[in-house]
Amino acid sequence: MDNGHYYFSGQDLIISKSIFPSMCNNFTYEFWVKAEEQHEIDSEGITGTSGVRGKRFAVGPGVGGSPYQAGTGISVGTNGISVYEHSTGYFPATLVYPGRIVGWTHVAIVYSQRQPFLYINGEFKKAGLTSPKAAVFASGTFGGLDPYGYFVGCLDEIKLWNYPRTADQIRLSMNQPMSGNESGLAGYWKFEDGNGVEMDCTANRTPAFVYGASWRTDRIFSNGKIGIIIEVSQYDATRHFGFDLAKVFMQLNYQVEIIDLIHPRGADQLEQLLLQPDLKLLIGMNGHGIDQLSERIYMNRLPAPFLSYFVDHPMFHLHRFQFHRNIPQLIVSCVDREHLNFLDKYVSGSFKKLFAPQAAMNPVPVREIKKIKERRIDILFAGSNLNPDEHRMCWLYDKQYAVLMEEIAEKALYQYELSLPDIAEQVLLREGIPISYANDFRLMELLKHVDLYIRGRRRNEILTSLSSLPIRVITNQTYNLPTTGKIQYYPPVDLKALQTMMYDSKIVLNVLANLIYGAHERIFTAMQAGAVSLTDRNKFLTEHFKHNDTILFMEYKQDNVSQTIGQLLSQPDQLQWIADHALKKVPEHTWHARARSILNAINRY
């Protein structure tokens, strides 16, 4: 077994496919199982419907597409293992093995010419009856079949081979890690992700969606406590990010305490948390908690490291943190790799740094991912609308910087090669103005307005260029936004409600903030919901995703962008292709993946 497994409580499922049509009559299941409840033991047979009650289906049988076809099911209890076949009016146990199944047990079910064979911990135990059906298919639902019975216990390392494996092959490989590239390995779910979507590690990359099963690990990460500090922020998403991270850390067997500093007792709760002997890490979402902990952080007197997860540029936090000091207990996490370069270049202190981009929100517990053609919303676009003119006015009356800020804003508006501070440095140094971000607070304040101005301009221009398309815009205000065309405006909704809307959207539009090597969570959350992400591009996205394969890229000055997207809306099969490929890619960009990188960083330090 590897780095995680799932616990099934008797009502949970992990669903990949009902059946695998390509795996018929000759195939092999292998998995690790730890059963906690007995199952009903039936007599072996090749007729009847004995499998309709009292089962603990670790593999829930799919249904054959005709009376001549059947799906395979495997029921595992502490008192034995049985193999069932399921079709219309047909649900017999073709293999029944009564015996004690205690602790973690390796199970292999080999189908050879429609006959099942059972191996337990690499040893052959029993041959079953040959199926009377012309075709017996492997099934891809793990944990149960309603209403016939759900498994109770743990499952791990499910492998599905497209041929009958021999006893030697099973015995020699059952304890060996696999790459997913082994010949004949058609499905391999390691259950290492714990993020709501478990990816098949073979080249097939078949996703399995988790419904209720809880992810656990008893191996890599030691138990301990993690504190996550949240507060009111101009970025409401940081609170949701904190809650999502908390759920992931709990799946990783950490006890998590969320400290909400807007609560009247939040500060007291933080003090109590610092007294806990098993505290491993403190995380301040966007630097929350620094005011309460600064003295202890700078004096190296915290009981655990403090990780500040910045969602915006660290230059906007220079007044909050004493970055010029040696701070062994501080870890600064940035969502853009260029932000780390900024810290290396412009601050003199010593502290640890981590690149952890934003990630897909934890999945909404839905039963299925709708096909693109079944979705009601053509294009969904959400986010705060910024008035660029309002922010531009903040520098126009500045005698020293007005003209320079105009130039900086225009240079940064349509490019993702240089960061905003780098562009500002070029312009200011050309005029002989020295750069001192840490001390020139006026400069910092003006650059913040430039940043917000650019975001507002980009949103306005993209919406204007796409105004002929049916876009549902979720926004706080419609100032300066196009009012013609097919665009419809709706009031703001909670972030979780917006995520639910993505499950009914064909395309989710995103406009990047000033990120050079990073991305917005909305891109990944949309992919996870089975929608197609449409966004402007930067180095990070072009490195991790491919246009027209896992994502759609657009250009600000692209004359035919509206026509191109309109044509895609009339081609649901092409959109489905992109959405399916993105769904296989997105597990690399979840909060579970980010949590692992955070824990790995802590372990290194």
Residue, then its C-alpha position, 0 to 999 in steps of 0.5 A: m500500500d502507498n500513501g493513502h486510502y479511503y474509508f467507506s462508512g456503508q453509504d459511500l461511493i467512488i465512481s469511475k464507470s458503470i462498466f468497462p466495455s473493453m474489459c470483457n471475459n478476461f481481466t483481473y482486479e487487484f486491491w487492498v481491503k480492510a473489511e469491518e462488517q460481515h456480509e451475507i453469504d449465498s450459495e454459488g450459482i449461475t441463475g437467480t438473484s441471490g445478490v439483491r440483499g445483504k452485500r458489502f460491494a467493494v466493487g459494485p456490479g454494473v448492468g450489462g447492456s443486454p440480457y446476454q451481458a453482465g457486470t462484475g461485483i465483488s462483495v467483501g465482509t469480515n466473513g468472506i468474499s463473493v463474486y456476483e454478476h448482474s444483468t436483467g433478472y440475473f444476480p447470482a454469486t458465481l464464486v463464494y468464499p467463506g473465511r475470515i478476512v481480518g486486517w489489511t488483505h490483498v485480494a485478486i479476482v481473475y476472470s479467465q474465459r468468463q470464469p472467476f478465480l480468487y487469490i488472497n494475499g497472493e495465494f490461490k483460494k478458489a475457482g468459481l463457476t463459468s458464467p452463462k453470459a456471452a460477455v462479462f464486463a469489469s465494473g468501475t463503481f467502488g463501495g457499493l450498489d444501491p439498494y443491494g449493499y454498501f461496503v464498510g471498511c477501507l480500500d486502497e490501490i485498486k488495479l484493473w488489468n486487461y488480461p487474466r494474471t497468473a498466480d506468480q504475477i500476482r504474488l510477486s507484484m502485490n507489494q511493489p509500487m507501480s508506475g502505471n506504465e506496466s503492460g496490460l494495466a488498464g486502470y490504477w487508482k492509488f488513492e493518494d490524492g484525497n481531493g474528491v477526484e482520484m485519477d487513474c495512474t495509467a495512460n488512460r487517466t480515467p477519473a474516479f469521483v469520490y462521493g462521501a468516502s473519507w480519505r485517510t493516511d497512516r503513513i507519511f504524515s505524523n498526526g499533529k495540529i495545524g492552525i489556520i487563521i482567517e479574517v475579513s479581507q478585500y479578497d473574500a476567497t481567502r476565507h474559503f481557501g482557508f476552509d478548503l485547506a482545513k478539510v484537506f489537512m483533516q483528510l491527511n490526519y491532522q487536527v485542524e483549528i480555524i481561528d477566525l479573528i473577526h470572532p470576539r474570542g478569536a484572539d483568545q482562541l489563538e493564544q490557547l492554540l499556541l499552548q497546544p504541545d502538538l502544534k505543527l504549523l500556523i497558516g495565516m491566510n493573506g498574512h492574517g495573524i501577523d499583528q497578533l503574532s509579530e513580536r513572537i515571530y520576529m523573536n523566534r518564540l513561536p511553538a511552530p512555523f508561521l506560513s503567510y499565504f499571500v493571495d496578492h503581491p507581497m509588495f502590498h504587504l511590505h508595511r505589515f511585515q518586517f522583511h528586512r529581518n532574519i526570521p527563521q520561523l516565517i514562511v512566505s507563500c506566494v501564488d506567483r513565482e515572480h513574487l518570490n523573485f521580487l522578495d529576493k531582489y528587493v528585501s534584505g531579510s532572511f526567511k523561507k519562501l514557497f511557491a504555492p499557486q491558487a487551486a481548485m476549490n474542493p468539489v461540490p458533492v454532485r452525483e455526476i458531471k453533466k455533459i457539455k450539451e446538457r448544460r444551461i449556461d453558455i458562458l459564465f463570468a464572475g468577479s468584482n468589477l473595478n472602475p479603472d477611471e477611479h483608480r487612475m484618478c489616484w495618480l493623475y494628481d500626483k506631481q512626481y509620479a503621474v506621467l510615469m504611472e501612465e506609462i507603467a500602466e500602459k506597458a503592463l496592460y497587455q503583457y505577461e512577460l514582466s511583472l508590474p514591479d519590473i516594469a516600474e523599475q525600468v521606467l523609474l530608473r530610466e528617469g533616474i529615480p531610485i527604487s525603494y519599495a520598502n520605504d517609498f509608501r507613496l510609490m507602493e500605494l500608486l502601484k496598487h492603484v495601477d494594479l487595480y486599474i489594469r484588472g478593471r481595464r482588462r475585464n472591460e475590454i474582454l467583455t466588450s470584445l465578447s458582448s455578442l456572445p451569451i455571457r452570464v456575468i456575476t458582478n457587484q456593479t455594472y459601471n462602464l461594462p457593455t450593455t449591448g449584445k447578449i450579456q446578462y448581469y446578475p448580482p453577486v453570489d457566494l463563492k460556493a454558489l458560484q462554484t455550483m453554477m460552474y457545474d451547469s456552465k459550458i465555458v467559464l471565462n477568467v481574466l487574469a490578475n497581474l500574474i506572470y507565473g501563477a493562475h486564478e483558482r477559478i480556472f481550476t475550479a471550472m475544470q473540476a466542474g467539467a466546464v471549459s476554462l477560457t482565459d488570457r495566457n501567461k507563462f504558468l498556464t502555457e507551461h501546464f495546459k495546452h490550447n484547444d486540448t485542456i484550456l482555451f486561451m484568448e488574446y486581448k487584441q484578437d479580432n476574431v475572438s468572439q467569432t471563434i468562441g461562438q463557433l465553439l459553442s456550436q460544437p459541443d463535442q469539441l468543448q467536451w473533448i477539452a473539458d474531459h482532458a482538463l478534468k484529467k489534468v486538474p488534480e495537479h492543481t487542487w488544494h490537496a496538491r497545495a497542502r502536500s507542497i506546504l507539508n513537504a516544505i515544512n518537513r524540509y525546514 
